Amino acid sequence: MPRHTSTLPAHARYALVTHVAELQAELASISCPRERRTIQAELKAAQARVAQLPPEG
């Protein structure tokens, strides 16, 4: 079972934030509507996981 995102170590947090940035960059260059919808869904899910992260401190 995956860990709740609030317990992620720093390297996992970084990987998740990096994944969001990569999806955003990929989305900017996609012209195929089907592929664009797929990436948008992945991006939305990844952004939701990032939003659940507690503030760093």
C-alpha positions in Angstrom: 0.0 0.0 0.0 1.4 3.4 -0.9 2.4 5.8 1.8 0.3 8.9 2.4 2.1 11.8 0.8 2.4 13.7 4.1 5.0 11.1 5.2 7.2 11.4 2.1 10.9 11.9 2.7 12.5 14.9 1.0 13.8 13.0 -2.0 10.3 11.6 -2.8 8.8 15.1 -2.4 11.3 16.4 -4.8 10.6 13.6 -7.3 6.8 14.4 -7.1 7.3 18.1 -7.7 9.7 17.4 -10.5 7.2 15.0 -12.1 4.6 17.8 -12.1 7.1 20.2 -13.8 7.9 17.5 -16.4 4.2 16.9 -17.1 3.6 20.6 -17.5 6.5 20.9 -20.0 5.3 17.8 -21.9 1.7 19.2 -22.1 3.0 22.4 -23.7 4.4 20.5 -26.6 1.6 18.0 -27.2 -0.8 18.6 -30.1 -2.7 15.2 -30.2 -6.0 15.7 -28.3 -6.1 12.2 -26.9 -2.5 12.4 -25.6 -3.2 15.9 -24.3 -6.2 14.6 -22.3 -4.1 11.8 -20.9 -1.3 14.1 -19.8 -3.8 16.6 -18.3 -5.3 13.8 -16.2 -1.9 12.7 -15.0 -0.9 16.3 -14.2 -4.1 16.9 -12.3 -3.5 13.8 -10.2 0.1 14.7 -9.5 -0.9 18.3 -8.6 -3.4 16.9 -6.1 -0.8 14.8 -4.5 1.5 17.8 -4.2 -1.3 19.9 -2.7 -1.7 17.3 0.1 2.0 17.7 1.1 2.5 19.5 4.4 4.6 22.6 4.2 8.3 22.0 4.4 10.0 23.3 7.5 
